[in-house]
Amino acid sequence: MVVGNMIHLRNVTRTYSSGSGLVRALDAVSLDIPAGEFVTISGPSGCGKSTLLNLLGGLDRPTSGEILVDGLPLHQADEKALTAYRRHTLGIVFQFFNLLPAMTVRENVELPLLLRGDPHKKAGLRVAEMLDVVGLSRRAHHFPHQLSGGEMQRTAIARALAGGPRLLLADEPTGNLDSANALNVCETLSKIASQKIAVLIIVTHSEPVAAMAPVRIQMLDGKILTHHNDRNPAR
């Protein structure tokens, strides 16, 4: 593993059995991502990008190869280590928000902190800070049904950030939004990326979203087709 890299993948393959035989969702993918980097991963449906995201999230394991995130070998970590990883290192933003309808914005953002044992006062201060980051301080006591799609997604971003993750994964974060709300969410993610709070990886079908990041990866048939890095144009 190269010193300074937050994420290290080496020859990662993931295969699945199907009625027609073996499906190779990822095919010997190798990748290194430094701490604080902003990356988008794009490609057609079935190209392997969601499989890669699930592996980085510790939600799946590779058939072969190595995955290290912040020094933790995800490919061989036990469930206790993976649970700690999800609580303390990882934040995930889903396409469909996954907010609890009976809880306010503040309560939705606060819940993961309370579940991991943070004191109420500490959690409350952190929630207020994250709602300010995503521009929702005035909506803290609103319920999800009172929010626009963009506001719900920004609530989900605040929730993902609240735990202080070193890795933030966003799965099609604008895929369920109209163009105006998608723009607001993109601006929020760009703001987060500029602060280098965490490695930010966005999986997207959207070309404008993919173009936001200095590091852009395009996948096809389970492989990395192109890997463009504006910080290192010679790559």
Residue pairs with C-beta under 8 A, 6 or more apart in sequence:
1 8
1 32
1 68
2 8
2 32
4 34
4 35
5 32
5 33
5 34
5 35
6 33
6 34
6 35
6 36
6 37
6 69
6 70
6 166
6 167
6 199
7 31
7 32
7 33
7 56
7 67
7 68
7 69
7 167
7 199
8 31
8 32
8 66
8 67
8 68
8 69
9 29
9 30
9 31
9 32
9 65
9 66
9 67
9 68
10 30
10 65
10 66
11 28
11 29
11 30
11 64
11 65
11 66
12 26
12 28
12 29
12 30
12 52
12 55
12 62
12 64
12 65
12 66
12 67
12 75
13 24
13 26
13 27
13 28
13 29
13 62
13 63
13 64
13 65
14 24
14 25
14 26
14 48
14 51
14 55
14 60
14 62
14 63
14 222
15 22
15 23
15 24
15 25
15 63
16 22
16 23
16 25
17 23
24 222
25 48
25 51
25 222
26 48
26 51
26 52
26 55
26 62
26 222
27 48
27 221
27 222
27 223
28 65
28 223
29 48
29 52
29 65
29 222
29 223
29 224
31 217
31 224
31 227
33 39
33 199
33 201
33 215
34 199
35 166
35 196
35 199
36 196
36 197
36 198
36 199
37 199
37 200
37 214
37 215
38 193
38 199
38 200
38 212
38 213
38 214
38 215
39 199
39 200
39 201
39 202
39 213
39 215
39 216
39 217
40 201
40 202
40 203
40 204
40 209
40 210
40 211
40 212
40 213
40 215
40 216
40 217
41 49
41 52
41 53
41 201
41 202
41 203
41 204
41 217
41 218
41 219
42 49
42 203
42 204
42 205
42 206
42 207
42 210
42 216
42 217
42 218
42 219
43 49
43 218
43 219
43 220
43 225
44 205
44 220
45 205
47 219
47 220
47 221
47 222
48 219
48 221
48 222
48 223
49 203
49 219
50 171
50 203
51 60
51 222
52 203
52 219
53 169
53 171
53 201
53 203
54 60
55 61
55 62
55 67
55 74
56 67
56 69
56 74
56 167
56 169
56 201
57 86
57 90
57 92
57 169
58 74
58 77
58 82
58 85
58 86
58 90
61 74
61 75
62 75
65 75
66 73
66 75
67 73
67 74
67 75
68 74
69 85
69 89
69 167
70 89
70 166
70 167
72 81
72 85
72 89
74 82
74 85
77 85
87 112
87 115
87 116
87 163
88 116
88 163
88 164
88 165
89 165
89 166
89 167
90 165
90 166
90 167
90 168
90 169
91 159
91 160
91 161
91 162
91 163
91 165
91 167
91 168
91 169
91 198
92 160
92 168
92 169
92 170
92 171
93 153
93 156
93 157
93 160
93 168
93 169
93 170
93 171
93 173
94 156
94 171
95 171
95 172
95 173
95 175
95 176
96 176
97 144
97 152
97 153
97 155
97 156
97 176
98 156
99 108
99 144
99 152
99 155
99 156
99 159
100 107
100 108
100 111
100 144
101 143
101 144
101 145
102 143
103 111
103 143
103 144
104 140
104 141
104 142
104 143
105 131
105 136
105 139
105 140
105 141
105 142
105 143
105 144
105 147
105 155
105 158
106 127
106 131
106 140
106 141
108 144
108 155
108 159
109 127
109 130
109 131
109 155
109 158
109 159
109 162
110 123
110 124
110 127
110 162
111 159
112 159
112 162
112 163
113 122
113 123
113 126
113 127
113 162
113 163
114 120
114 123
116 163
118 126
123 162
126 162
126 164
127 140
127 158
127 162
128 137
128 140
130 158
130 159
130 161
130 162
131 137
131 139
131 140
131 158
133 158
133 161
133 188
133 191
133 192
134 154
134 155
134 157
134 158
134 161
134 188
135 154
135 188
136 151
136 154
136 155
136 158
139 146
139 147
139 151
139 155
144 152
144 155
147 155
148 181
149 176
149 177
149 178
149 181
150 177
150 180
150 181
150 182
150 184
150 185
151 181
153 173
153 174
153 176
153 177
153 181
153 185
154 184
154 185
154 188
156 173
157 170
157 173
157 185
157 188
157 189
157 192
160 168
160 170
161 168
161 192
161 197
161 198
165 198
166 198
166 199
167 198
167 199
167 201
168 192
168 197
168 198
168 199
168 200
168 201
169 201
169 203
170 189
170 200
170 201
170 202
170 203
171 203
172 203
172 204
172 205
173 185
173 189
173 202
173 204
173 209
174 181
174 182
174 185
174 186
174 204
174 206
174 209
175 204
175 205
175 206
177 185
182 206
182 209
186 208
186 209
186 212
189 200
189 202
189 212
190 212
192 198
192 200
193 200
193 212
193 213
200 213
202 209
202 210
202 212
202 213
204 210
210 216
210 218
214 229
214 230
214 231
215 227
215 228
215 229
215 230
215 231
216 226
216 227
216 228
216 229
217 224
217 226
217 227
217 228
218 224
218 225
218 226
218 227
218 228
219 225
227 235
228 235
229 235
